[in-house]
Amino acid sequence: MSQKETILKHLKEHGKITDLTAYRLYAIRRLGARIWDLRDDGYIIRTEDTKAKNRFGKITRFATYIFEGQVANGSEN
């Protein structure tokens, strides 16, 4: 299964994904590039700016990608 297929499967099953989740579960390090590919294929994926404390207690920001579906004429890869 390609990285793109892996990410799409995760999004369909869980609804969202972050860089850390993609790396920990699938060893995918360029999540943003795969999200771009999926959007190019017609999938609707919203980017949400998320804030959380890191292990040092500092606030950090990261992207959470949220699956919202597919446009009617997109391909089902």
Order of alpha helices (4+ residues) and beta strands (2+ residues): alpha-beta-alpha-alpha-beta-beta
